[in-house]
Structure formats: structure tokens, C-alpha cells
């Protein structure tokens, strides 16, 4: 399995060539031998390609922070699931998932919205459901008002067309 | 597995309103639970003291291993019945650890009406023994009951699931090699005598413990013979003459100590090998649940937010995230155990029902226990959905769920209405354990809907009889039936009638499920297979 990571924002590819006797990493096609040689807390020691190195390390979620040779490094592990999701663009149409009635309208045409914002609240089958924006944008129109009934699949609100689809 | 990213803003006004509402609900529940456990008439307490008896919960404290959890079941049974005179249905049941063994405990509560069995007491004991049978859990009976509550004997004695079922279950437990120990602290009379009589092991306390089919008054009435309880069925006689009891004890403390030593001799059962990882607590604080659950049953919430506060590391592998989105399905771990979670995010449509059925099949193929998180107003109704076969799609889900050979667990998180209750493993579907949150409601339909339906029926009836339809009469009917119906929808009514295994604080859900799953793994898996799926 190849891992993708970003070192201070620059992408690199890494895979593990061997675990024993030393960890052998292949980074962007070049092999490096690595062995942890000790450390206390955040202060770590390692031997990399025969050279002894001391560094500080902290981790938070998908990121590791290194202090090494007087410089700071941020290593980010790129999760392919996150990378793929970033590309998905939601539709600008807000459709009713089921027949029902509008309980309240939360936004007005012209309002800027971010993905996940509630535009309208509907009630169907004794349950209120929030209809939300699928992407960021500006609300173009709301086609139903409080008390209106609608069929499944009806468009109840619309976002403005995106001006620059490459953005 | 990926960590769920919570979208909850704990600083928002909505979160704070909901949290205040749900914290108040939980405080009310805790107070009811405390009262049911501890508040007893002075007279009853003095009577126990006079006989040198401990209170049932003091016995439990001595019996259970120190520092281990005890999961009490149905602590508010009978809370709406018998004018509140039978707190907890006068029975304490629960999962606990004794001498390192997982056991289930049935303790008569002699601190109320001499521990007499009300109809719901019998139901609670039968349920306790059903749990023992289904999960292969050894049983410890703490016997101290005056016997059936005579004024209600017609609801205690004769039918299939009444008192006889206790003894029937005891026989089946023994046959299955599931151990039982009875500690006799008081008189076990008539049917009650069979509790120690049908246990593999029993201990009897000298002076207060007694076992007989008919007590001294009955003997005198029947044959004229005058005999004391101790002579008739006391410790001395039964442990040295009749062999009905095994070990005499001088005090209750000694009886419990002997009981613990007996349990120590029992083999430890092997659990079936459910996939397990190292347990880790959820990443998100379970206390957030108070602010996630709505203050109004009609308002929605994202079940993923609930899952994130129950499962290990808040990690969840969601299955078919973009299909049938009103049913959230996926894999997670609870206390390390791999489980398949099904949670409602809205009404069940054709696609969500199909997805549910499919996911249940995947879990069965993978020997993964199922956890149902109910917040369901039903399957979608209407012309389009019937034409699309919503009934047969729902039937598939019910078939797959019912025929599952993996253990099932259900938590009533909010609403449970109509057939949705069935598809999501309601009480009738043999889930191993079922817990309810204090805010939850259950009924054939919602309160408003029921009142309107009844009013419509009444109006039609008036028309048929040629009467004029009187709106004030209808309004009154709507009002009165609505109120009565709402009372029956409440979680307290449900738990009172043992439609679940107890109300729990939402924050305790992870631990309750953890103990329930751990217990359930003592029984081997069932036989795989399904009935006919209407495709």
C-alpha cells in the first residue's frame, strides 16, 4: 500500500519496502533505512541512512509536527477518502425527499449559504426534516412557503448557478 | 474505520435548549429510580429488622464482586400499576459478576408487602429466566417472598406465561447445563418452594429460611396438624432429613459467603468468538447526547451523532452512505466487540428497507451482532409507495431481522411508531436486550393521529345513525382520548409493563450495550437461514 503525504504542503509518495532488520522506506522512489534509537516523551532519536538524528514530534489527528535541525515540519497523511470527497460538487436544487408540508422557511433569496445549512423545515409522517444546501452558494429562490404541500421530488428551493465552475 | 465528524455545535441555542430539556428528563428518571429502589414504608423496614433480615440491596452488595458493575434491569417495572405499591414490581433483576462469573440475579424484594409476587413480578422473573436461557447465564435466586399476591391471583397463576413459566424455565435451564443457585432467606411457600427445589444448588438460613408446599396455617386448616415453620421446612430439617436443601447457614452473611464459594466451583463458559478489537472510549463526549436529542418528538436529529457517542473511538464504517439514507447502516465496535448498527434517520422508504434487509444479511454472513437504534415513525405510506411495494420491502426487512442467527440489541432512542417498531427489532422479535431512553415514546401511531382517527370513526358512526355530527363532542373526544393515549405512549408506561429491559440514562448506553453484548456471547450462535423473501 502506497501512502500519500504532504510535507509542508508538498505531496510525496511513500511505501514500506521492508520492516526488518531496519525499517526501509521508499519515498518518491528513493530508499531510506530507518531505526528508532530511543527518546523520552516528545524527544525522539533515530538513525536514518547511518546518521544519528534527534527530533521532537507531536501528533494531532492526521498530522504530525516535527522539529528537526532547527526547522519545523508538518507532515499530513492524505486520506484518499477525504481527497475524493473534496471533488464532489452538490446540486444547487433542493428537492423534497418525500411528500409533506413546509413547517418553516429559514433562509431568504439572496442569502449566502454553506453546505449543510438548513433552507426549509418540512413535516412528513409525524417527523420534521431539515432540507439543507448540498453545496456552498447563494440562494436564488424559494418555491414554497410555510404551509404549502408538495409531492416527492418537487424542487422547493434553488441556489444560484456557480459563476466559475473551475474554482 | 473513519471517525465520524460531528456537526454538533455545543454552543448553539438549540443545543442548550435541548440539553436543558433532556437533563431535566434524566433527573426525573433518576429520582423515580431512586424512590423505587429505596423508599419503603417504615412498617416494612421494621418488620425486616425484627426478623434479623437484611434489605435485598444489602444482600446484593455482599453477593457481587467488589468494584464490578451491576446492570439493573427494569428498575421501574410496575411504576404505573397497583397504585405504585409494587416498586420495581417487587423484584430486583440484573447482570452482575459473582466470583468472577457473569450471572443474572433474581432477588425478591421483601421490603415491600413481604415480597409478594404481583402479576408484573411474575413477568419480570420469567423475563429474567428467559434472558438466562437465551444468553446461557447462570442464575442466582435470592428467595424471600410471601408468595403470589392473592387479590390478583387470577393474573398470577394459571396462564402460559404466569408463575408456572418460572419453574418451566428453571427446568430448561438445568437441562441446558446453565447453573442455578438459590439462597433461601425467607419462606418459600407453595410454588415458591420450587425455586430452591429446582435449583442445582441451594443454601438456607437457619431460623428465617423455610421451604414447604403448604405453610403451617394451611397444614392446620387441611389436616389439623400443628407445626412450626422451622419444624415443617426449616434449615435443620431440609439439610439433614429431606435433602431438599444443600447447605445450612447461621446468618444471611454466611449464606451469601457459601453461595459465592459455590459459584467459584462453576466452570467458566467459553464465549463464541465474536470479532474483537481493543476497546477505546468514544472520541465525542456522550454527555453531548442531551443536547442532540430533541425537546419535541417531531423534531429530527442525525443518528450518526448518537452513534458517534456510543461506539469505540466514534469510528463508523458506513454501508451504502448514499442509498436509502433514512436508515443509517454500518459497522462499529462497542467495548471492542464488532457490531452492525442500524439507526433511523427518518421514515423508512422502499430503498431504506431494502438496504436494511441487505445489511442484516451481511451481518449474519459475517457473524456480527446487530444493534438497532430506534427513532422511527413508520414505513412510508401513500399511493406511490404502495405501488412501489413498500409492504413487501418492509416484509423483507422484518424477515431478515427476525431470522437473524446473530444476537440483536435494541435501544429506543426517541419515537417508535407503527410497523417501524417491528422492522427495527421491537420487543416481539427476541432481541437479547432492549433499553429505552426516558424521552422515548412507543405506540401504534402518534398521539395526535390516534385522537384524530378516533374522532373520525366517531363522526362516521354519528352519520350512520342519522345523528347530527356535533363538533364539541368530537373535540372533547379528541381531548380525552388524546390525553389517555399520550400516557400510554410514554417510556414509563412501556417499562412498567416490561416492554423493554429498563429505562437507562442515554449517557449509560455504551456501557449497558457493552455488558449486554458481553453476556450474549455466552450462548452459541443460532442456526442460519431465512424464510421466503418476497422479491
Interface residues (C-beta under 8 A of the other chain):
Chain A: X79 X81 X97 X98 X99 X116 X123 X124 X125 X126 X127 X128 X129 X130 X152
Chain B: X2 X7 X298 X299 X300 X326 X346 X347 X349 X377 X378 X380 X381 X382 X384 X415 X417 X446 X448 X449
